[in-house]
Structure formats: structure tokens, C-alpha cells
């Protein structure tokens, strides 16, 4: 059988040129449509990202419930129940905070009226200061304790500024509510169609990146699970422990401050801000020793959580060093806000895995070649 002779420099067959042109056009079309889709969806990308993170974090629990109660033909009840549970977890604390804020607003208005009529009295803790109590009391009495001082301070908050702040706050609240609604809607469909989406994602990663793509995806998922355990669960634990300390130390509203501590503890170095405020409240009431106890207990709890518990939970699931865990969290928060708490460690975990694959591959190749001769 003769093989057709194709001399070097001969013209490329028209079919090959056409297929290459079609391939280039297809890639260009895919990139253009992807960019257009991201541009259309960019206002809702945070809501979609939150829904994906929540779905990943809750998927093991949802899979157990699905095995326990197999879904019916429409598969609506179980995803609806899980989505409703997520909504209640986020909305219930906000309702409690709103009710508490409404109660405190009455006291704040009464304090403002008293300050405008009588001035701002010297706080009780000033008399308990070891140094400078007399000088601070005299300055406070001359500057803030007479009615004109309180009236002057309150009149600096003019109506225009107050109205502007109210409008800005209202717009932000409406925007957050809309994004939260889209997060819940997306989460419902992720629960309902999760298994199909997982299979499609694994197929796409295998076709695009080979076996290594699936490993990177699984590493990022494990990082999200570890971050949820290390940040959310540990933060809730810190809030419970310090809430008990607040209660026995006599801090006003210990449940509210404990909830705020739990939320702040999810961000590295955020809990000291809350228990520092709690200690200042006690100090303002003259309770110096309970304030010191709150500060000491707060530093002990956060030190143990940040240096022993969190590195094991986050780094243990992904073999990620604590330095990269910390940099991923802080850099993620700086770049993406609260969403970066979970995206930052996931990105770091993927990068560390790729680095290890790259360096381990070179080491394996060097080992297979054996020692070099002189």
C-alpha cells in the first residue's frame, strides 16, 4: 500500500485548516459568552458564592437526611426544609437583635433628653481610678456636666446628617435582604439538584484538567468543611463560653453580647473587640475586678481557640500550614469581605496542593533516574 508523499512545505489540507479555525472560533465564543455571563450575573455573584459555600458545608448532613428519607418524584420537601432551617438560623438572631435594639432605643432617648437638660454626669468608674481621678472628675465637671455641653453635643447631630445616614442604611438593608433571598433560592436548587451538579462538575474537571482537576476540587471542598468547623463552630463555642463569663461577671445583656462574641470570633482577632467592650461596660459601672476577669477569660479562650483548636480543624483536613490558613483568612476578608473567610483558605489549599504536586513530581522523577555518576 503506497503512502502518499507529502513534501515538507506542502500546503496544509483544507479540512485541517477549517477544523482549526472552527476550534479557535469555538474557544473565542465560549470565552466571550463566559465573560458576558459573569458581567450579567456580577451583582448576584456574592449570593451565588454564599449558596455554594452553604451547600458544601451542609451537604454531608443533607446526604444523611436524604438516605434516611428518600426524596419523592419532585424532590421538593427535603430541600425546602433545609433551606428554611438555614433561613431561620440567620434570621432568628437578627430578630432578637432588633427587639433588643428597640428596647434599648427607649433608654437611649431618655439618656439623650437627660443629657440635654442636665449635662453628662461623671461616670462612676472615674472615682475608682488609681491615678488622676480628681483631675479627670474636675475636667469632666467643667466640660461635660453642665446642660449647655450636653445640648451642644447633641445639636451637632443635625437632621440632615441623620436623614442621610438613615437613607444609606435603609438602602444597604434592602440590598442585603435581596441578596439573602437569592442565596436561599439558589441554595434550594443546589440541594435539589446537588447530585447531578456534582457529577457534571467532576466530568467537566476531568475533561479540562484530568485527574489533577478533581483532586484540586476535592481539596477546596475539604478546605470549606475545615473552615466551617474551625471558624463557625469554634466561634460559636467561644461565644457560649464567654457568654457564661459575662453572665457571672454581671455584664448587662450577656446573651446578646455572647451572640456578638460568637459572630466576631469567626474573624481572627475579632472577639477581643467584643469582650473588651464588655469589660469597659463593667469598668464604667465601677466593677473593676469583674472587668479584669472578663478580659483574662477572653484572652485565655481566644488564645486556646486560635492557636490550638482552629489550626487542627482547618489545617488538619487539608494539610495546610497554619501560616497559610491565617493568610488565607485575613487576605480573603480583606479582598472579599466575610465571603473571604471561606474563599481565602480554599484558594490557599488549592495552591498548596498544586505546589506539592509540582515539587513532588520533580522529586519522583529525580528518584526514578537514580543517583548520577561522577
C-alpha positions as CSV (number, residue, x, y, z in Angstrom):
1,X,0.0,0.0,0.0
2,X,1.5,3.3,-1.1
3,X,1.8,6.1,1.4
4,X,1.1,9.5,-0.3
5,X,4.2,11.6,-0.4
6,X,3.8,14.9,1.4
7,X,6.9,17.0,0.9
8,X,8.0,19.5,3.6
9,X,6.4,22.9,3.0
10,X,3.4,21.4,1.2
11,X,0.1,23.2,1.7
12,X,-2.0,22.1,4.7
13,X,-5.2,20.2,3.8
14,X,-8.3,22.5,3.7
15,X,-10.1,20.2,6.2
16,X,-7.4,20.7,8.9
17,X,-7.4,24.4,8.4
18,X,-11.2,24.5,8.7
19,X,-11.2,22.4,11.9
20,X,-8.5,24.6,13.5
21,X,-10.4,27.7,12.6
22,X,-13.6,26.2,14.0
23,X,-11.8,25.3,17.2
24,X,-10.4,28.8,17.6
25,X,-13.9,30.3,16.9
26,X,-15.5,27.9,19.4
27,X,-12.9,28.9,22.1
28,X,-13.5,32.6,21.4
29,X,-17.3,32.1,21.6
30,X,-17.0,30.3,24.9
31,X,-14.8,32.9,26.4
32,X,-17.0,35.7,25.2
33,X,-20.2,34.1,26.5
34,X,-18.5,33.3,29.8
35,X,-17.4,36.9,30.2
36,X,-20.8,38.2,29.2
37,X,-22.5,35.8,31.7
38,X,-20.2,37.0,34.5
39,X,-21.0,40.6,33.6
40,X,-24.7,39.9,33.7
41,X,-24.5,38.0,37.0
42,X,-21.9,40.1,38.8
43,X,-24.5,41.8,41.1
44,X,-25.5,38.3,42.3
45,X,-22.2,36.6,42.5
46,X,-21.9,37.1,46.3
47,X,-25.3,35.4,46.7
48,X,-24.3,32.5,44.5
49,X,-21.0,32.1,46.2
50,X,-22.7,32.1,49.7
51,X,-25.2,29.5,48.4
52,X,-22.4,27.2,47.1
53,X,-20.5,27.5,50.4
54,X,-23.6,26.7,52.5
55,X,-24.4,23.8,50.2
56,X,-20.9,22.4,50.5
57,X,-20.9,22.8,54.3
58,X,-24.3,21.2,54.8
59,X,-24.1,18.6,52.1
60,X,-22.9,15.7,54.4
61,X,-25.9,16.4,56.7
62,X,-28.3,16.7,53.8
63,X,-27.0,13.4,52.2
64,X,-27.6,11.6,55.5
65,X,-31.2,13.0,55.7
66,X,-31.7,12.0,52.0
67,X,-30.6,8.5,52.7
68,X,-32.9,8.4,55.8
69,X,-35.9,9.9,53.9
70,X,-35.5,9.2,50.2
71,X,-36.9,12.0,48.1
72,X,-40.1,11.6,46.0
73,X,-40.6,12.3,42.4
74,X,-40.5,16.1,42.7
75,X,-37.8,16.2,45.4
76,X,-39.1,19.5,47.0
77,X,-39.9,18.8,50.6
78,X,-36.4,18.0,51.9
79,X,-34.6,20.9,50.1
80,X,-37.3,23.2,51.3
81,X,-36.9,22.1,54.9
82,X,-33.1,22.5,54.8
83,X,-33.4,25.9,53.1
84,X,-36.0,27.0,55.7
85,X,-33.7,25.8,58.5
86,X,-30.8,27.9,57.1
87,X,-33.1,31.0,56.8
88,X,-34.1,30.6,60.5
89,X,-30.5,30.2,61.7
90,X,-29.7,33.6,60.1
91,X,-33.0,35.4,60.7
92,X,-33.6,34.4,64.4
93,X,-30.6,36.2,65.8
94,X,-31.4,39.3,63.7
95,X,-34.9,39.3,65.1
96,X,-33.6,39.0,68.6
97,X,-31.1,41.9,67.9
98,X,-33.9,44.0,66.5
99,X,-36.1,43.5,69.5
100,X,-33.2,44.2,71.9
101,X,-32.3,47.4,69.9
102,X,-35.9,48.6,70.1
103,X,-35.8,48.2,73.9
104,X,-32.5,49.9,74.2
105,X,-33.7,52.8,72.0
106,X,-36.1,54.0,74.7
107,X,-33.3,54.1,77.3
108,X,-31.0,55.9,74.7
109,X,-33.7,58.5,74.1
110,X,-34.2,59.0,77.9
111,X,-30.4,59.4,78.3
112,X,-30.2,61.9,75.5
113,X,-33.0,64.0,77.0
114,X,-31.4,63.9,80.4
115,X,-28.0,64.9,78.9
116,X,-29.6,67.8,77.0
117,X,-31.3,69.1,80.2
118,X,-28.7,68.3,82.9
119,X,-25.4,67.6,81.0
120,X,-23.5,64.3,81.1
121,X,-22.6,63.2,84.7
122,X,-19.2,62.0,85.6
123,X,-19.0,58.1,85.2
124,X,-18.8,56.1,88.4
125,X,-15.6,54.3,87.3
126,X,-13.6,57.6,87.3
127,X,-13.7,57.7,91.1
128,X,-12.2,54.2,91.2
129,X,-9.2,55.0,89.0
130,X,-5.9,54.6,90.8
131,X,-4.4,57.7,89.4
132,X,-5.8,61.0,88.1
133,X,-9.3,60.5,89.4
134,X,-9.6,64.0,90.9
135,X,-8.2,65.7,87.8
136,X,-10.4,63.8,85.4
137,X,-13.5,64.4,87.5
138,X,-12.8,68.2,87.6
139,X,-12.2,68.3,83.8
140,X,-15.4,66.3,83.2
141,X,-17.5,68.6,85.5
142,X,-16.2,71.7,83.8
143,X,-16.6,70.4,80.3
144,X,-19.5,68.0,80.1
145,X,-21.5,68.0,83.3
146,X,-23.4,71.3,82.6
147,X,-26.5,71.5,80.4
148,X,-25.0,73.6,77.7
149,X,-22.4,71.0,77.0
150,X,-24.9,68.2,76.5
151,X,-27.1,70.3,74.4
152,X,-24.1,71.4,72.2
153,X,-23.0,67.8,71.6
154,X,-26.5,66.6,70.7
155,X,-27.1,69.5,68.3
156,X,-24.0,68.6,66.3
157,X,-26.0,65.6,65.1
158,X,-28.1,67.7,62.7
159,X,-31.1,66.4,60.9
160,X,-29.5,66.3,57.5
161,X,-26.8,64.0,58.7
162,X,-29.3,61.8,60.5
163,X,-31.5,61.6,57.4
164,X,-28.6,60.8,55.1
165,X,-27.4,58.0,57.4
166,X,-30.9,56.6,57.6
167,X,-31.3,56.5,53.8
168,X,-27.9,54.9,53.3
169,X,-28.6,52.3,56.0
170,X,-32.0,51.6,54.5
171,X,-30.6,51.1,51.0
172,X,-27.9,48.7,52.4
173,X,-30.5,46.7,54.3
174,X,-32.7,46.3,51.2
175,X,-29.7,45.2,49.2
176,X,-28.7,42.6,51.8
177,X,-32.2,41.3,52.0
178,X,-32.4,40.8,48.3
179,X,-29.1,39.1,48.1
180,X,-30.1,36.9,51.1
181,X,-33.3,35.9,49.2
182,X,-31.4,34.9,46.1
183,X,-28.9,33.0,48.3
184,X,-31.8,31.0,49.7
185,X,-33.3,30.4,46.3
186,X,-30.0,29.2,44.9
187,X,-29.4,27.0,47.9
188,X,-32.8,25.3,47.4
189,X,-31.9,24.3,43.8
190,X,-28.4,23.2,44.9
191,X,-29.9,20.9,47.4
192,X,-32.5,19.6,45.0
193,X,-30.1,19.1,42.0
194,X,-26.9,18.6,44.0
195,X,-26.0,15.1,42.9
196,X,-26.4,15.9,39.2
197,X,-24.3,19.1,39.6
198,X,-21.6,17.1,41.4
199,X,-21.4,14.6,38.6
200,X,-21.3,17.3,36.0
201,X,-18.6,19.2,37.8
202,X,-16.4,16.1,38.1
203,X,-16.9,15.3,34.5
204,X,-16.0,18.8,33.4
205,X,-12.9,18.9,35.7
206,X,-11.7,15.5,34.3
207,X,-12.1,16.7,30.7
208,X,-10.5,20.1,31.3
209,X,-7.7,19.2,33.8
210,X,-7.5,15.5,34.1
211,X,-7.3,13.6,37.4
212,X,-5.5,16.6,39.0
213,X,-8.5,18.8,38.5
214,X,-10.7,16.5,40.6
215,X,-8.1,16.5,43.3
216,X,-8.0,20.3,43.4
217,X,-11.8,20.4,43.6
218,X,-11.9,17.9,46.4
219,X,-9.2,19.8,48.3
220,X,-11.1,23.0,48.0
221,X,-14.3,21.3,49.3
222,X,-12.3,19.9,52.2
223,X,-11.0,23.3,52.9
224,X,-14.5,24.7,53.1
225,X,-15.5,22.0,55.5
226,X,-12.5,22.6,57.7
227,X,-13.1,26.4,57.6
228,X,-16.7,25.9,58.7
229,X,-15.6,23.7,61.6
230,X,-12.7,25.9,62.5
231,X,-14.4,29.3,62.2
232,X,-18.1,28.8,62.7
233,X,-18.2,26.0,65.2
234,X,-15.2,27.3,67.2
235,X,-16.7,30.8,67.1
236,X,-20.0,29.5,68.5
237,X,-18.1,27.7,71.2
238,X,-16.2,30.9,72.1
239,X,-19.5,32.8,72.2
240,X,-21.1,30.3,74.6
241,X,-18.1,30.2,77.0
242,X,-17.7,33.9,77.1
243,X,-21.4,34.4,77.4
244,X,-21.3,32.3,80.6
245,X,-18.4,34.5,81.8
246,X,-20.5,37.6,81.0
247,X,-23.4,36.3,83.0
248,X,-21.5,35.5,86.2
249,X,-19.4,38.8,85.9
250,X,-22.7,40.8,85.8
251,X,-22.3,42.2,82.2
252,X,-25.7,43.6,81.0
253,X,-27.4,41.6,78.3
254,X,-25.0,38.6,78.5
255,X,-26.9,36.6,75.8
256,X,-26.7,39.4,73.3
257,X,-23.0,40.0,73.9
258,X,-22.4,36.3,73.8
259,X,-24.0,36.2,70.3
260,X,-22.0,39.1,69.2
261,X,-18.8,37.5,70.5
262,X,-19.6,34.3,68.5
263,X,-20.0,36.3,65.3
264,X,-16.9,38.3,65.9
265,X,-14.9,35.2,66.9
266,X,-15.4,33.9,63.4
267,X,-13.0,36.6,62.2
268,X,-9.4,36.3,63.6
269,X,-8.8,38.8,66.4
270,X,-12.4,39.9,66.3
271,X,-13.5,38.5,69.7
272,X,-11.2,40.8,71.8
273,X,-13.2,43.8,70.4
274,X,-16.5,42.5,71.9
275,X,-15.2,41.2,75.3
276,X,-13.2,44.5,75.5
277,X,-16.4,46.4,75.2
278,X,-18.0,44.2,77.8
279,X,-15.1,44.9,80.2
280,X,-15.4,48.6,79.6
281,X,-19.2,48.4,80.4
282,X,-18.3,46.8,83.7
283,X,-15.5,49.3,84.3
284,X,-17.9,52.2,83.7
285,X,-20.1,50.7,86.4
286,X,-17.3,50.6,88.9
287,X,-16.8,46.8,88.7
288,X,-13.0,46.7,88.3
289,X,-12.4,43.1,89.3
290,X,-15.2,41.6,87.2
291,X,-13.9,43.6,84.2
292,X,-10.4,42.2,84.7
293,X,-11.9,38.7,85.0
294,X,-13.7,39.2,81.6
295,X,-10.5,40.4,79.9
296,X,-8.5,37.5,81.3
297,X,-11.0,34.8,80.5
298,X,-11.5,36.3,77.0
299,X,-7.8,36.2,76.2
300,X,-7.5,32.6,77.5
301,X,-10.4,31.4,75.5
302,X,-9.3,33.1,72.3
303,X,-5.7,32.0,72.7
304,X,-6.6,28.4,73.1
305,X,-9.1,28.6,70.2
306,X,-6.8,30.4,67.8
307,X,-3.6,28.6,68.5
308,X,-4.7,25.0,69.2
309,X,-8.2,24.2,68.1
310,X,-8.5,26.1,64.8
311,X,-5.2,25.1,63.2
312,X,-6.1,21.4,63.8
313,X,-9.6,21.7,62.4
314,X,-8.7,23.9,59.4
315,X,-5.2,22.7,58.6
316,X,-5.8,19.1,59.5
317,X,-8.4,18.5,56.8
318,X,-6.3,20.0,54.1
319,X,-2.7,19.6,55.4
320,X,-2.5,23.3,55.2
321,X,0.1,25.0,57.4
322,X,-1.3,27.4,60.0
323,X,0.5,30.4,58.4
324,X,-1.3,29.8,55.1
325,X,-4.6,29.3,56.9
326,X,-4.1,32.7,58.6
327,X,-3.0,34.5,55.5
328,X,-5.9,32.9,53.5
329,X,-8.4,34.1,56.1
330,X,-7.1,37.6,56.6
331,X,-6.4,38.1,52.9
332,X,-9.8,36.7,51.9
333,X,-11.6,39.0,54.4
334,X,-9.6,42.0,53.0
335,X,-10.5,41.1,49.4
336,X,-14.0,39.6,49.6
337,X,-15.4,40.6,53.0
338,X,-17.0,37.9,55.1
339,X,-17.1,35.7,52.0
340,X,-13.4,35.6,52.1
341,X,-13.4,33.7,55.4
342,X,-14.2,30.6,53.3
343,X,-12.8,31.5,49.8
344,X,-9.4,32.5,51.1
345,X,-8.5,29.2,52.7
346,X,-10.0,27.3,49.8
347,X,-7.8,29.2,47.3
348,X,-4.7,28.6,49.5
349,X,-5.5,24.9,49.8
350,X,-5.7,24.6,46.0
351,X,-2.4,26.5,45.5
352,X,-0.6,24.5,48.1
353,X,-1.8,21.2,46.6
354,X,-0.7,22.3,43.1
355,X,2.7,23.3,44.6
356,X,3.1,19.9,46.3
357,X,2.1,18.1,43.1
358,X,4.7,20.1,41.2
359,X,7.5,19.6,43.6
360,X,6.7,16.0,44.5
361,X,6.6,15.2,40.8
362,X,10.1,16.6,40.3
363,X,11.3,14.7,43.3
364,X,9.8,11.5,42.0
365,X,11.4,12.0,38.6
366,X,14.8,12.6,40.2
367,X,14.4,9.4,42.3
368,X,13.4,7.3,39.3
369,X,16.5,8.5,37.4
370,X,18.7,7.3,40.3
371,X,22.0,8.8,41.5
372,X,24.1,10.4,38.9
373,X,27.6,9.2,38.2
374,X,30.7,11.3,38.9
